[in-house]
Amino acid sequence: MGMSRNAKINTLLLLVVAALAVLPLALGLGEGKEEPFTGADAQAEAAITELKPDYEPWFTPLYEPPSGEVESALFALQAALGAGVLAYYFGVRKGRRQGAAAAAAAAGSGAPGDTRAED
């Protein structure tokens, strides 16, 4: 018995994500830099100060994390929270659709493709 279509897609996506995480390290793309995998903001800041040493930023951050690791952890937490909110939203939508389909089937009306409950 083979895998379902969704399982195949999920496995493929997992492999792609793993490759994206491992390949830069394996190919040594970040070598020769002080902090090899900094964000675009830090790289832009370094480029600006190189071109114009007397540059003064217009704004300063409201909160400056004590280290790059803490900053990365906060960013990961933010991404996880966003993913959780999206997953919850899509789960609720799917549940509503399934509930509406079950109600329509119980009432004996409406085709399986009935999408009245969708927002």
C-alpha positions as CSV (number, residue, x, y, z in Angstrom):
1,M,0.0,0.0,0.0
2,G,1.6,3.3,-1.1
3,M,1.5,6.7,0.6
4,S,-1.4,9.1,0.1
5,R,-0.9,12.2,-2.1
6,N,-0.7,14.5,0.9
7,A,1.9,12.3,2.6
8,K,4.1,12.4,-0.5
9,I,3.8,16.2,-0.7
10,N,4.6,16.6,3.0
11,T,7.6,14.3,2.7
12,L,8.8,16.3,-0.3
13,L,8.4,19.6,1.5
14,L,10.2,18.3,4.5
15,L,13.2,17.2,2.3
16,V,13.3,20.6,0.7
17,V,13.3,22.4,4.0
18,A,16.0,20.1,5.3
19,A,18.1,20.8,2.2
20,L,17.7,24.6,2.6
21,A,18.9,24.3,6.2
22,V,21.9,22.0,5.5
23,L,23.2,23.1,2.1
24,P,24.5,26.5,3.1
25,L,26.5,24.9,5.9
26,A,27.7,22.0,3.8
27,L,28.8,24.3,1.0
28,G,30.5,26.8,3.4
29,L,28.6,29.7,2.1
30,G,29.0,31.8,5.3
31,E,32.7,31.3,5.7
32,G,35.1,34.2,5.9
33,K,32.5,36.4,7.7
34,E,32.4,37.3,11.4
35,E,28.8,36.2,11.9
36,P,28.1,34.1,8.8
37,F,24.3,33.8,8.9
38,T,23.2,37.3,10.1
39,G,19.9,38.8,8.9
40,A,19.6,41.2,6.0
41,D,19.2,44.1,8.4
42,A,22.6,43.5,9.9
43,Q,24.2,43.1,6.5
44,A,22.6,46.3,5.2
45,E,23.8,48.2,8.3
46,A,27.3,47.0,7.8
47,A,27.2,48.0,4.1
48,I,25.9,51.5,5.0
49,T,28.5,52.2,7.7
50,E,31.2,51.1,5.2
51,L,30.0,53.5,2.6
52,K,29.1,56.4,4.9
53,P,30.9,56.1,8.3
54,D,29.2,59.2,9.7
55,Y,25.6,57.9,8.9
56,E,23.1,58.4,11.7
57,P,20.0,56.2,11.7
58,W,16.6,58.0,11.9
59,F,15.1,55.4,14.3
60,T,16.5,53.2,17.0
61,P,14.9,49.8,17.9
62,L,12.5,49.8,20.8
63,Y,14.1,46.7,22.2
64,E,17.7,45.5,21.5
65,P,18.2,41.8,22.4
66,P,21.3,41.1,24.4
67,S,22.8,38.7,21.8
68,G,22.2,37.3,18.3
69,E,21.1,34.0,19.8
70,V,18.3,35.7,21.7
71,E,17.3,37.6,18.6
72,S,17.1,34.4,16.6
73,A,15.1,32.7,19.3
74,L,12.6,35.6,19.4
75,F,12.3,35.6,15.6
76,A,11.7,31.8,15.7
77,L,9.1,32.2,18.4
78,Q,7.4,34.9,16.3
79,A,7.4,32.6,13.2
80,A,6.0,29.7,15.3
81,L,3.2,31.9,16.7
82,G,2.3,33.1,13.2
83,A,2.2,29.5,11.9
84,G,0.0,28.5,14.8
85,V,-2.5,31.2,14.1
86,L,-2.6,30.3,10.4
87,A,-3.0,26.6,11.2
88,Y,-5.8,27.4,13.7
89,Y,-7.6,29.6,11.1
90,F,-7.5,27.0,8.4
91,G,-8.5,24.3,10.8
92,V,-11.6,26.3,11.9
93,R,-12.5,26.9,8.3
94,K,-12.2,23.3,7.4
95,G,-14.2,22.3,10.5
96,R,-17.0,24.7,9.5
97,R,-17.1,23.3,6.0
98,Q,-17.3,19.7,7.2
99,G,-20.0,20.7,9.7
100,A,-22.0,22.4,7.0
101,A,-21.6,19.4,4.7
102,A,-22.7,17.0,7.5
103,A,-25.7,19.2,8.3
104,A,-26.7,19.4,4.6
105,A,-26.4,15.6,4.3
106,A,-28.5,15.0,7.4
107,A,-31.2,17.4,6.1
108,G,-31.1,15.5,2.8
109,S,-30.6,18.7,0.8
110,G,-27.6,20.3,-0.9
111,A,-25.0,18.7,-3.1
112,P,-21.6,17.6,-1.8
113,G,-20.1,20.6,-3.5
114,D,-22.3,23.0,-1.4
115,T,-20.1,25.9,-0.3
116,R,-22.6,28.2,1.5
117,A,-20.7,28.0,4.8
118,E,-17.5,29.3,3.4
119,D,-16.7,33.0,4.2
